[in-house]
Structure formats: structure tokens, C-alpha cells
Amino acid sequence: MKFTPSLSTPLPVKAVMIDLDGTLLDTIPDLAVAANLMLTELNMPALPEATIRNFVGKGINNLIERTLTNSMDGKPEAALFEKALPIYDRCYKAVNGKHTTIYPGVKEGLDLLRAQGYPLACVTNKSERFTLPLLDYVSLSQYFVSVVAGDKLPQKKPDPAQLLYACQQLNVAPHEMLMIGDSINDTQAARSAGCPVFCVTYGYNEGHDVQTLDVDAIVASLVEATSLITKKN
């Protein structure tokens, strides 16, 4: 049964973990600029930002594969991928954060969560070499006691490993740790880990309508999410 805002008792949790791309930050402009710089160097045609938006999810390698093939499920030749990977890495490093924006309600929501005593973790498929500088660039680093990036473990979302690792880091049982994300990667990882999960109405969902996802609540902002939970001692 889905958790609904009409319940008289909010969901009791001890801590909260939050996805990065598409939940905290709109990083698509950076990702798209880097992807098209890569394509230009490879003498391939650029893609619209709207197309690249649908390609985001499951990490940088998947984004590169999808961009090179202009397909959600495409697999480029191994030689092309190996050539493209360092080019994308260099291009993205050069633009990381420069075109990114913080979604409305994020800072206010983080302030509320921190004020209410929830330890916070950021769990993302983005590599640590991009994640940590980006969080610093947008002045969000100070909110998180743990950052579990995409290369911290062998597995990435939708595998539950990152979420379970964050639970261990914060010394919280999975059923007491809320995941807030924007996509099927987050919901599948949370369900597999045994964590409750909220999805925001904005963000990147690889073409999956959030209304169709297995979630406990759909929220318009992090601020709204704070009204649906209560601190469990």
C-alpha cells in the first residue's frame, strides 16, 4: 500500500538519504554541454539537451553509451567507447557545476531536515571525483555526514548496495532510513534495500512517469517531504 499524505501519523524515520542529479540539482545543462563537446571531438552530430535528459541515469558510463548511440539501450563499439570515455571525463570536469542549478525548495528542505535532527546522506551514481567538487561548488557539502558516490562500491543504483552502505555509515536500520529520489533507479534500490522511498515530481526518470513507480509518497519538493516524516528516536 502506498504511503499517502492524508495519513494522520507521519512516517517515522531516523535519517534521510537523498539522490543528487535530478533531486537536489539540475545538472542536465552541464551533462549536455560535456556530452556534445565529446561528440564534437569525435566528429559526431550534437544531440538536443532534451534527448540527453532522458539518457541520464545509472551513471556516466551509461550516459556515454546512450549518447554515442543516441539510444536508451544502445551499445557502441568497444573501441569508440574507450576513446570517448576520457574525452567526456575531461569535458565534464571543465564544466562541472557551471550550468547547474539547485532545485526550488532544496536548501529550505535541507535546512528543515537538519533542524529536525535527521542525519543526511547523499547517495548518487555520479563518480566521487565529480560529486564532491559539485557539492562544494553549490555550497551543499555541509549538509551531509556521508556521501556515497557511484564509484564507492562495485555496484550502483538500482542495486541496493549504496543505500545499505549509507545506512551502515549512519548506523541506521534500512527501514528507518528514508530515500528521496527522482527515478526508478532510486525506487528499485530502496525497495531492494528495505528502505521507505519518496520521489519528487521533477527530475530525471529515464522516461518513467513517477506516478507509475513503487513509492511511499510523491512530493513536489524536499520541504513537502519534511511534512510527511517524523523523527524516530
C-alpha positions as CSV (number, residue, x, y, z in Angstrom):
1,M,0.0,0.0,0.0
2,K,1.3,3.4,-0.9
3,F,2.1,5.9,1.9
4,T,-0.2,8.9,1.4
5,P,0.0,12.4,2.9
6,S,-3.6,12.0,4.3
7,L,-2.3,9.6,6.9
8,S,-2.7,11.1,10.4
9,T,0.7,9.7,11.6
10,P,3.8,10.8,9.5
11,L,6.3,8.2,8.6
12,P,8.8,7.7,11.5
13,V,12.5,7.6,10.3
14,K,15.8,8.2,11.9
15,A,17.8,9.5,8.9
16,V,17.4,10.6,5.3
17,M,19.4,9.9,2.2
18,I,19.0,11.9,-1.0
19,D,19.9,11.4,-4.6
20,L,21.9,14.2,-6.3
21,D,21.2,14.6,-10.1
22,G,17.5,15.4,-10.6
23,T,16.7,15.5,-6.9
24,L,19.0,18.1,-5.4
25,L,20.4,19.6,-8.5
26,D,19.5,20.1,-12.2
27,T,22.8,19.1,-13.7
28,I,21.5,18.3,-17.2
29,P,22.9,21.5,-18.7
30,D,26.4,20.5,-17.6
31,L,26.0,16.9,-18.7
32,A,24.6,18.0,-22.1
33,V,27.4,20.5,-22.7
34,A,30.0,17.9,-21.9
35,A,28.3,15.2,-24.0
36,N,28.1,17.5,-27.0
37,L,31.7,18.6,-26.6
38,M,32.6,14.9,-26.6
39,L,30.6,14.3,-29.7
40,T,32.2,17.2,-31.5
41,E,35.7,15.9,-30.8
42,L,34.6,12.5,-32.2
43,N,33.2,14.2,-35.3
44,M,29.7,13.1,-34.4
45,P,26.5,15.2,-34.5
46,A,25.4,17.0,-31.4
47,L,22.2,16.0,-29.6
48,P,19.4,18.2,-28.1
49,E,19.5,18.7,-24.4
50,A,16.1,17.2,-24.1
51,T,17.4,13.9,-25.6
52,I,20.3,13.8,-23.2
53,R,18.0,14.5,-20.3
54,N,16.3,11.1,-21.0
55,F,19.7,9.4,-21.1
56,V,20.7,10.4,-17.6
57,G,20.6,7.5,-15.1
58,K,22.7,4.6,-13.9
59,G,26.0,6.6,-14.1
60,I,28.3,8.2,-16.5
61,N,29.2,5.1,-18.5
62,N,25.6,4.6,-19.4
63,L,25.2,8.2,-20.3
64,I,28.2,8.0,-22.7
65,E,26.9,4.7,-24.2
66,R,23.5,6.2,-24.8
67,T,24.9,9.4,-26.2
68,L,27.2,7.7,-28.6
69,T,24.4,5.5,-29.9
70,N,21.5,8.0,-29.5
71,S,19.6,5.2,-27.9
72,M,18.5,4.2,-24.4
73,D,19.7,0.6,-24.9
74,G,22.5,1.1,-27.5
75,K,25.9,-0.3,-27.0
76,P,28.7,1.4,-29.0
77,E,31.7,-0.4,-30.3
78,A,34.2,-1.0,-27.5
79,A,36.9,1.0,-29.3
80,L,34.6,4.0,-29.7
81,F,33.6,3.9,-26.0
82,E,37.2,3.6,-24.8
83,K,38.1,6.6,-26.9
84,A,35.1,8.6,-25.8
85,L,35.4,8.0,-22.0
86,P,38.5,10.1,-21.3
87,I,37.2,12.9,-23.6
88,Y,33.9,13.0,-21.7
89,D,35.7,12.9,-18.4
90,R,37.8,15.9,-19.4
91,C,34.9,17.9,-20.8
92,Y,32.7,17.3,-17.9
93,K,35.4,18.2,-15.4
94,A,35.8,21.5,-17.2
95,V,32.1,22.4,-16.9
96,N,31.0,20.6,-13.7
97,G,28.7,22.9,-11.7
98,K,29.0,25.9,-14.1
99,H,25.5,25.5,-15.6
100,T,23.9,23.5,-12.7
101,T,21.1,24.9,-10.7
102,I,19.7,24.0,-7.3
103,Y,16.0,22.9,-7.5
104,P,13.4,25.1,-5.7
105,G,12.9,24.1,-2.1
106,V,16.1,22.1,-1.8
107,K,18.0,24.4,0.6
108,E,14.9,25.1,2.6
109,G,14.2,21.4,2.8
110,L,17.8,20.6,3.8
111,D,17.7,23.3,6.5
112,L,14.4,21.8,7.9
113,L,15.7,18.3,7.9
114,R,18.9,19.3,9.7
115,A,17.0,21.4,12.2
116,Q,14.7,18.5,12.9
117,G,17.8,16.3,13.7
118,Y,17.9,14.0,10.7
119,P,21.5,12.9,9.8
120,L,21.7,13.2,6.0
121,A,23.5,11.2,3.3
122,C,23.9,11.9,-0.4
123,V,23.7,8.7,-2.5
124,T,24.5,9.1,-6.2
125,N,25.6,7.2,-9.2
126,K,27.9,10.1,-10.1
127,S,31.6,9.4,-9.6
128,E,33.2,10.9,-6.5
129,R,35.7,13.0,-8.5
130,F,32.7,14.9,-9.8
131,T,30.3,14.6,-6.9
132,L,32.5,16.2,-4.1
133,P,33.6,19.2,-6.2
134,L,30.0,19.8,-7.3
135,L,28.6,19.7,-3.8
136,D,31.3,22.2,-2.8
137,Y,30.6,24.4,-5.8
138,V,26.9,24.7,-4.9
139,S,27.6,25.0,-1.2
140,L,25.6,21.9,-0.2
141,S,28.5,19.8,1.2
142,Q,28.0,20.9,4.8
143,Y,24.5,19.3,5.0
144,F,25.8,15.7,4.5
145,V,27.5,13.5,7.0
146,S,28.0,10.8,4.4
147,V,28.4,11.0,0.6
148,V,28.2,7.6,-1.2
149,A,29.2,8.2,-4.8
150,G,28.9,5.9,-7.8
151,D,32.5,4.6,-7.6
152,K,32.5,4.0,-3.8
153,L,31.3,0.4,-4.3
154,P,31.3,-2.0,-7.2
155,Q,27.5,-1.7,-7.5
156,K,25.4,1.3,-8.4
157,K,21.7,2.1,-8.1
158,P,19.3,0.3,-8.8
159,D,21.4,-2.2,-6.8
160,P,20.7,-1.6,-3.1
161,A,24.4,-1.7,-2.1
162,Q,25.0,2.0,-1.9
163,L,21.9,2.5,0.2
164,L,22.8,-0.2,2.6
165,Y,26.3,1.2,2.9
166,A,24.8,4.7,3.7
167,C,22.7,3.0,6.4
168,Q,25.8,1.5,7.9
169,Q,27.6,4.8,7.8
170,L,24.8,6.5,9.7
171,N,24.2,3.5,12.0
172,V,20.6,3.3,11.0
173,A,18.5,0.2,10.0
174,P,17.3,0.3,6.4
175,H,13.6,0.5,7.4
176,E,14.4,3.6,9.4
177,M,16.2,5.4,6.6
178,L,14.2,7.4,4.0
179,M,15.4,7.6,0.4
180,I,14.4,10.6,-1.6
181,G,15.0,10.4,-5.3
182,D,13.6,11.1,-8.7
183,S,13.8,7.9,-10.7
184,I,13.2,4.2,-11.0
185,N,16.8,3.7,-10.0
186,D,16.1,5.2,-6.6
187,T,12.8,3.4,-6.0
188,Q,14.2,0.0,-7.1
189,A,17.3,0.4,-4.9
190,A,15.2,1.5,-1.9
191,R,12.7,-1.4,-2.2
192,S,15.6,-3.9,-2.5
193,A,17.3,-2.4,0.5
194,G,14.1,-2.3,2.6
195,C,14.0,1.5,2.8
196,P,11.0,3.7,2.5
197,V,11.2,6.0,-0.6
198,F,9.7,9.3,-1.7
199,C,10.0,10.6,-5.3
200,V,10.0,14.2,-6.4
201,T,7.7,15.3,-9.2
202,Y,10.6,16.9,-11.1
203,G,14.0,15.5,-12.1
204,Y,15.2,12.7,-14.4
205,N,13.3,9.4,-14.7
206,E,14.5,7.8,-17.9
207,G,11.1,8.1,-19.4
208,H,9.2,6.5,-16.4
209,D,6.4,8.6,-15.1
210,V,6.9,8.9,-11.3
211,Q,3.1,8.2,-10.9
212,T,3.8,4.6,-12.0
213,L,6.7,4.0,-9.6
214,D,6.5,2.0,-6.4
215,V,6.9,4.8,-3.9
216,D,5.6,5.7,-0.5
217,A,4.9,9.3,-1.4
218,I,5.3,11.7,-4.4
219,V,6.4,15.2,-3.3
220,A,6.8,18.5,-5.1
221,S,9.8,19.5,-3.0
222,L,12.1,18.5,-0.1
223,V,10.1,20.9,2.0
224,E,6.9,18.9,1.4
225,A,8.9,15.7,2.2
226,T,9.7,17.0,5.7
227,S,6.0,17.4,6.5
228,L,5.4,13.6,5.8
229,I,8.0,12.3,8.2
230,T,8.7,12.4,12.0
231,K,11.9,11.9,13.8
232,K,12.2,8.4,15.3
233,N,14.3,8.2,18.5
